[in-house]
Amino acid sequence: MTRRSVVVGHGAYLPEKILTNNDISKFIDTSDEWIAGRTGIRERHIAAEGELTSHLATKAAEQALARAGMTGADIDVIVLGTTTPDETFPAAATKVQMAIGADHAFAFDVQAACSGFVYALAMADNFIRLGQARNALVIGAETFSRLLDWNDRTTCVLFGDGAGAVVLRAEEGNGTSDDRGILSTHLHSDGRQHDLLYADGGPSLNQQAGVVRMQGQEVFRHAVTRLSGVLHEALEANGLAPEDVDWLVPHQANRRILESTAKKLGLPIEKMVVTVDKHANTSAASIPLALAQAVDDGRIKRGDLVLMEAMGAGFTWAAAAVRW
């Protein structure tokens, strides 16, 4: 028998405020046609003043726990993927822990930029596989709008805020790709590409949070190659082929990246969950937000093979194969 991490609950939260492309065009030289044509983005959600990453994360976590039929007291570990914690320290995950009453859980943040949720999922899965936890709460949450230079039209149009979460429970499987739960996770990084995507601030650097700086065309080129590669890696690790995939849930960075990745994988675009038009790029929150939408609208069903993939600054990139 093999110990598996099975998804038993999911949750999502988006801030109330919606900022459309037309709204942005009122204060910067751009247009809905320009943004949507290059990215597929039409609108994004923006956190209210005083609404913090931990607040978004808590709302998503509470929904996931309710759907799992659990409370915070049932959780052994909380892993929060985020690039925008409330404070330099402590971890935003500890604020979620307090808010949901997960008194005996241990909690920490993972910073892998847009790959943060898959990294966090891998950490939680490993704790469960090793028997160090039975129930895990995994969250991706961001207030990425607070890392933007709103005078830079090449970056400010791309991002939004939100949070998504899943609850994992230890169950026994047979050790095959037919098992429910996380089948495998695959994590990578390459620090040599730092200058292509980064925030120009930090406590050690200049005592500021900084804003996003990006060389978009170079990021696009690396993303398509690395994402298709890590997806093939996930399939091969489980003895699967692209035709076995029911749903691809990608990091929602750019519609063109999504389409190019699907093409390289040989997967019909109809099998890809796309939310970038409504959410924009929510960094570590984008995959769990897309997951929640696809489960809620009935596309993802029990027993489906779901692939997740993401790439972010660092560079980091990652994939997970999950039997729903």
C-alpha positions as CSV (number, residue, x, y, z in Angstrom):
1,M,0.0,0.0,0.0
2,T,1.1,3.6,-0.7
3,R,0.2,6.6,1.5
4,R,-1.5,9.2,-0.8
5,S,-2.5,12.8,-0.2
6,V,-6.1,13.0,-1.4
7,V,-7.9,16.4,-2.1
8,V,-11.0,16.4,0.1
9,G,-11.8,20.1,0.1
10,H,-11.3,23.2,-2.0
11,G,-11.9,26.9,-1.6
12,A,-11.4,30.2,-3.3
13,Y,-11.7,33.9,-2.5
14,L,-11.5,37.0,-4.8
15,P,-11.6,40.6,-3.5
16,E,-14.8,42.5,-4.3
17,K,-13.2,45.2,-6.4
18,I,-12.9,44.5,-10.1
19,L,-10.5,46.5,-12.3
20,T,-11.2,46.2,-16.0
21,N,-8.9,47.0,-18.9
22,N,-11.0,50.0,-19.6
23,D,-10.6,51.2,-16.1
24,I,-6.8,51.0,-16.5
25,S,-6.9,52.8,-19.8
26,K,-8.2,55.8,-17.9
27,F,-4.9,56.4,-16.1
28,I,-2.3,54.8,-18.5
29,D,-1.8,54.8,-22.2
30,T,-3.4,51.4,-23.1
31,S,-6.7,49.9,-24.2
32,D,-8.8,46.8,-23.7
33,E,-7.9,45.7,-27.2
34,W,-4.2,46.0,-26.6
35,I,-4.2,44.1,-23.3
36,A,-6.6,41.4,-24.2
37,G,-5.0,40.8,-27.6
38,R,-1.6,40.2,-26.0
39,T,-2.5,38.5,-22.8
40,G,-6.1,37.3,-22.9
41,I,-6.8,39.4,-19.7
42,R,-10.0,41.4,-19.5
43,E,-10.2,42.2,-15.8
44,R,-8.7,41.4,-12.4
45,H,-9.6,41.6,-8.7
46,I,-7.9,44.1,-6.4
47,A,-7.7,43.8,-2.6
48,A,-9.3,46.6,-0.7
49,E,-7.4,49.0,1.5
50,G,-6.5,47.1,4.7
51,E,-7.3,43.7,3.1
52,L,-4.2,41.6,3.5
53,T,-2.9,38.4,2.0
54,S,-3.6,36.6,5.2
55,H,-7.2,37.7,5.1
56,L,-7.7,36.4,1.5
57,A,-5.9,33.2,2.5
58,T,-8.1,32.7,5.5
59,K,-11.4,33.1,3.5
60,A,-10.2,30.5,1.0
61,A,-9.1,28.2,3.8
62,E,-12.4,28.4,5.6
63,Q,-14.3,27.5,2.5
64,A,-12.0,24.5,1.8
65,L,-12.3,23.3,5.4
66,A,-16.1,23.5,5.2
67,R,-16.2,21.5,2.0
68,A,-13.9,18.9,3.6
69,G,-16.2,18.7,6.7
70,M,-13.3,19.7,8.9
71,T,-12.3,22.5,11.2
72,G,-8.9,24.1,11.9
73,A,-8.5,21.7,14.8
74,D,-8.2,18.8,12.4
75,I,-5.3,20.3,10.5
76,D,-1.7,19.2,11.2
77,V,0.2,21.4,8.8
78,I,-0.5,24.7,6.9
79,V,1.7,25.6,3.9
80,L,1.0,29.0,2.3
81,G,2.5,29.8,-1.1
82,T,2.9,33.6,-1.4
83,T,5.1,36.3,-2.8
84,T,3.3,39.0,-0.9
85,P,3.1,38.2,2.8
86,D,1.6,40.7,5.2
87,E,4.9,41.3,6.8
88,T,8.6,40.4,6.3
89,F,8.0,38.1,9.3
90,P,6.3,36.2,10.8
91,A,4.9,33.9,8.1
92,A,1.4,34.8,6.9
93,A,0.5,31.1,7.4
94,T,0.7,31.6,11.2
95,K,-1.9,34.3,10.9
96,V,-4.2,31.9,9.0
97,Q,-3.5,29.3,11.7
98,M,-4.7,31.6,14.4
99,A,-7.7,32.7,12.4
100,I,-9.0,29.2,11.8
101,G,-8.1,27.8,15.2
102,A,-5.5,25.3,14.0
103,D,-3.9,25.3,17.4
104,H,-1.8,22.2,17.1
105,A,-0.7,22.6,13.4
106,F,2.7,23.9,12.3
107,A,2.5,26.6,9.7
108,F,4.9,28.2,7.3
109,D,5.1,30.2,4.0
110,V,6.8,29.0,0.8
111,Q,8.2,31.7,-1.6
112,A,8.6,30.4,-5.1
113,A,6.8,33.2,-6.9
114,C,4.1,32.0,-9.3
115,S,5.2,28.3,-8.7
116,G,4.4,28.8,-5.0
117,F,1.2,26.7,-4.9
118,V,2.7,23.6,-6.5
119,Y,5.8,24.0,-4.3
120,A,3.5,24.2,-1.2
121,L,1.5,21.2,-2.5
122,A,4.7,19.2,-2.8
123,M,5.8,20.1,0.8
124,A,2.5,19.1,2.3
125,D,2.4,15.9,0.2
126,N,5.8,14.9,1.5
127,F,4.8,15.5,5.1
128,I,1.8,13.2,4.6
129,R,3.8,10.5,2.8
130,L,6.3,10.5,5.6
131,G,3.6,10.2,8.2
132,Q,4.4,13.5,9.8
133,A,0.9,14.8,9.1
134,R,-2.5,13.3,8.3
135,N,-4.5,16.4,7.3
136,A,-2.9,19.4,5.5
137,L,-4.1,22.8,4.4
138,V,-2.4,24.1,1.3
139,I,-3.0,27.7,0.2
140,G,-1.9,30.1,-2.6
141,A,-2.7,33.7,-1.8
142,E,-1.5,37.0,-3.2
143,T,-2.1,40.8,-3.0
144,F,0.2,41.2,-6.0
145,S,-1.3,44.6,-6.9
146,R,0.9,46.0,-4.2
147,L,4.0,45.0,-6.0
148,L,3.1,46.9,-9.2
149,D,4.4,50.1,-10.8
150,W,1.1,51.5,-12.0
151,N,3.0,53.7,-14.5
152,D,4.5,50.6,-16.2
153,R,1.9,49.4,-18.7
154,T,4.0,46.3,-19.6
155,T,3.5,44.9,-16.1
156,C,0.6,46.6,-14.2
157,V,-2.0,45.2,-16.6
158,L,-0.9,41.6,-16.0
159,F,-1.6,40.9,-12.3
160,G,-4.4,40.6,-9.8
161,D,-5.2,39.5,-6.2
162,G,-6.9,36.4,-4.8
163,A,-6.5,33.2,-2.9
164,G,-7.3,29.5,-3.3
165,A,-6.9,26.5,-1.0
166,V,-7.1,22.7,-0.8
167,V,-7.4,20.3,2.1
168,L,-5.4,17.1,1.8
169,R,-6.1,13.9,3.8
170,A,-3.9,10.8,4.1
171,E,-5.4,7.8,2.5
172,E,-4.1,4.4,1.4
173,G,-3.6,3.6,-2.3
174,N,-2.2,0.8,-4.3
175,G,0.8,2.7,-5.7
176,T,-0.5,3.0,-9.2
177,S,-1.7,5.9,-11.3
178,D,-5.3,4.9,-10.7
179,D,-5.0,5.9,-7.0
180,R,-6.8,9.0,-5.9
181,G,-4.6,11.8,-4.7
182,I,-1.3,13.3,-5.5
183,L,0.6,10.9,-7.8
184,S,3.8,13.0,-8.1
185,T,5.3,16.5,-7.9
186,H,8.2,17.9,-9.8
187,L,10.1,21.0,-8.8
188,H,12.8,23.0,-10.6
189,S,14.7,26.3,-10.4
190,D,17.4,28.2,-12.2
191,G,18.8,31.3,-10.5
192,R,20.7,32.3,-13.6
193,Q,17.6,33.8,-15.0
194,H,17.0,36.2,-12.1
195,D,17.2,39.4,-14.1
196,L,14.4,38.4,-16.4
197,L,11.7,38.7,-13.7
198,Y,12.2,40.1,-10.2
199,A,11.0,42.7,-7.7
200,D,13.6,45.5,-7.2
201,G,13.3,45.6,-3.4
202,G,13.8,43.6,-0.3
203,P,14.7,43.9,3.4
204,S,18.4,43.1,2.8
205,L,18.6,45.0,-0.5
206,N,17.0,48.4,0.2
207,Q,14.5,47.9,3.0
208,Q,11.6,48.3,0.5
209,A,9.1,45.9,-1.0
210,G,10.0,47.0,-4.6
211,V,8.0,46.6,-7.7
212,V,7.9,44.0,-10.5
213,R,10.5,44.3,-13.3
214,M,10.1,41.9,-16.2
215,Q,11.5,41.2,-19.7
216,G,8.3,39.8,-21.1
217,Q,9.5,38.3,-24.4
218,E,12.3,36.3,-22.7
219,V,10.0,35.1,-19.9
220,F,7.5,33.9,-22.6
221,R,10.2,32.0,-24.4
222,H,11.5,30.2,-21.3
223,A,8.0,29.5,-20.0
224,V,6.7,27.5,-23.0
225,T,9.8,25.3,-23.1
226,R,10.1,24.6,-19.4
227,L,6.4,24.1,-18.8
228,S,5.9,21.6,-21.5
229,G,9.1,19.8,-20.3
230,V,8.0,19.5,-16.7
231,L,4.5,18.3,-17.8
232,H,6.1,15.5,-19.9
233,E,8.3,14.7,-16.8
234,A,5.1,14.3,-14.7
235,L,3.4,12.1,-17.2
236,E,6.5,9.9,-17.7
237,A,7.0,9.5,-13.9
238,N,3.5,7.9,-13.7
239,G,3.5,5.9,-17.0
240,L,0.9,8.2,-18.5
241,A,0.5,9.8,-21.9
242,P,-1.1,13.2,-22.9
243,E,-4.3,11.4,-23.9
244,D,-4.7,10.2,-20.4
245,V,-5.1,13.7,-19.1
246,D,-8.6,14.9,-18.3
247,W,-7.7,18.5,-17.3
248,L,-4.7,20.7,-17.4
249,V,-4.8,23.4,-14.7
250,P,-2.0,25.8,-15.5
251,H,-0.7,28.9,-13.8
252,Q,-2.7,31.7,-15.4
253,A,0.0,34.1,-16.7
254,N,-0.9,34.8,-20.3
255,R,-3.3,33.2,-22.7
256,R,-0.6,32.8,-25.4
257,I,1.6,30.9,-23.0
258,L,-1.3,28.6,-22.1
259,E,-2.1,27.9,-25.7
260,S,1.5,27.3,-26.7
261,T,2.1,24.9,-23.8
262,A,-1.0,22.9,-24.6
263,K,0.1,22.6,-28.2
264,K,3.6,21.4,-27.2
265,L,2.0,18.8,-24.9
266,G,-0.3,17.7,-27.7
267,L,-3.4,18.5,-25.5
268,P,-6.6,20.0,-26.9
269,I,-7.2,23.5,-25.6
270,E,-10.6,22.3,-24.5
271,K,-9.0,20.3,-21.8
272,M,-7.3,23.3,-20.3
273,V,-8.9,25.3,-17.5
274,V,-8.5,29.0,-18.3
275,T,-9.4,31.8,-15.9
276,V,-6.8,34.4,-16.9
277,D,-9.5,36.5,-18.6
278,K,-11.3,37.1,-15.3
279,H,-8.5,36.8,-12.7
280,A,-5.3,38.0,-14.6
281,N,-2.1,36.6,-13.1
282,T,-2.6,36.0,-9.4
283,S,0.8,34.4,-9.0
284,A,0.7,31.6,-6.4
285,A,-3.1,31.9,-6.2
286,S,-3.8,31.2,-9.8
287,I,-3.8,27.4,-9.9
288,P,-6.0,26.9,-6.8
289,L,-8.4,29.6,-8.0
290,A,-8.7,27.8,-11.4
291,L,-9.1,24.5,-9.7
292,A,-11.9,25.7,-7.5
293,Q,-13.8,27.2,-10.5
294,A,-13.5,24.0,-12.6
295,V,-14.6,21.8,-9.7
296,D,-17.5,24.1,-8.8
297,D,-18.8,24.2,-12.4
298,G,-18.6,20.4,-12.7
299,R,-15.7,20.1,-15.2
300,I,-13.3,18.3,-12.8
301,K,-14.9,15.2,-11.4
302,R,-13.8,12.5,-9.0
303,G,-11.4,10.1,-10.7
304,D,-10.2,12.7,-13.3
305,L,-6.5,13.0,-14.0
306,V,-5.5,16.6,-13.4
307,L,-2.1,18.1,-14.3
308,M,-1.0,21.4,-12.7
309,E,2.0,23.5,-13.9
310,A,3.5,26.8,-13.1
311,M,6.6,28.9,-13.7
312,G,7.7,32.0,-11.8
313,A,10.5,34.3,-11.0
314,G,13.7,32.7,-9.9
315,F,13.2,31.0,-12.3
316,T,11.1,28.4,-10.6
317,W,8.9,25.9,-12.4
318,A,6.9,22.9,-11.2
319,A,4.2,20.4,-12.0
320,A,1.9,18.0,-10.1
321,A,-0.1,15.0,-11.3
322,V,-3.3,14.5,-9.2
323,R,-6.0,11.9,-9.5
324,W,-9.1,13.9,-8.3
